[in-house]
Amino acid sequence: MSFQDEIAQPLKHLGDAYSAGQNPLTTIRDLAVAAYSRLKAEADLEKLGRLSHDEFGERTYIAFRGRGLLKDNRSRPLNAGLFDSSVSPTRFGARWDELAARIDRGGHRLDHPDANAIVYQAVQALASCYDIWQQASVKTPGTFYEIVIGSLFGAVTGRARGKQISCEVKVAEETESVNIPTDIVLRVPGKAAGIVVAAKTSTRERISQVFVQQKLLDAVFGEGVYRSMLVSVSEIQHLKGNLQETCVPGQVNLYQTHVAKLLGLFYLDPPFRYMTLSKAKVITVRTVGDLLGGGLQRLIERR
């Protein structure tokens, strides 16, 4: 089956369902399984190396590489502790179903011990396929990631999901309606308020954008009306044969202290260099699995 038929076209249909307000978790599973199956059948696995921290331990990273004319195409680094390359596609699909079945809509939580790893493998399988077979589509993995996070958060919280926040701005003598674009807004029912989720596969030095947007929201609506968090995959890169975290902890410290306060930085594969900020109580840094397991609801209820 061609990449277009197996991956690209189903992803378009998934996006349509998501844009219509659905939380299409079954379709997400099908697409993630198709991507993982393609990697298992048509790409080779290789070890990239290890990244270690004196306090937080060691992580091993792997990658998929294309074959034949695509042998120079390698996927992004994958945390081997989160991406189980030994599991069969069928079993991975079953694991996703187990995850979805654990959604407690009344308690607004998804309490599964492997939630973080299952979500990581789903989004990284699709991203790795694009790294190898569709390198020109650089934004598509981020689109899929946003759909996965938005669907899970929508299903867990039961909240209406949006992508922009409207406000009124005076221009000369007229009032103009302006939309502030976001990735995901989980709205408070009946109010102009909510949780703003910046869903990014990575941020690199662009993490400042999340803080600046929160500063704008505070200025327009008042502090605490819209509250923001970063929900990301990883900051790991493989450059010139070396693994490295592309992070700016000093800047995050400055932004959180002097620009605007975020609810936290939440990662599927949290960078060691940001985890040190959490230990120093500069900013909360946790896993996406922690959010799903009750942390998101606690943040929603916190005033």
C-alpha angles and dihedrals in degrees: 000000000000122000089244093056097038102041117000100050096044088050090056090052089048090053091051092053092047092049088053089062099261126135096219099190095156092053089048088054093050093051094045091050091049090051093047091047090053091051092049093049103037109026137059126234123229136177116243100186143259137296118202141186126193092231106026100043134229136313129196119214128204135178141198120239128199124241134235112353089004096053091114091056111096129179125239116275113284124205103236090206090062103029108064103202092177096065119096119244089244092054091046090054089051090051090054090051090051089052094050091047090059094062107122102201093181093050093037095229142106106214108188122138093222099038093117094050095045093051090045092053093047096052095039094049090058092043091050091053090056091046090058107031105022108028093158091064094075096156098049098082088054091052091052091047091053090051092050094049094042092049094048094045091046092050094045098045099033089221127141111257126220140170104216142038120220127214139165119247127186113231111185103309096338134081115230128193112232128190119213107209120226136166097238134356119190100201129216106236111257095000139091092240140089152125116299115210119199099201109194131159086217138343108201106177092340093083088102089075092070092054093045091052091050089051089054093049091050091051095048102038105018129259116304097016094101114021123192138211135178114233110186143159106226146315096219121127135180106218126171090344095310132107115226141164112235099210138145105205093162091055092046089053091052094045094048092047102040111016111038138322120248124201087238150290112273121189138177086215104023114210115243090226092058093043087064088060090056092051089051088052092239094126136345113263116183141143126274086241089062089053093051092046093064106296094102093054091048090053091049091052094045116099 
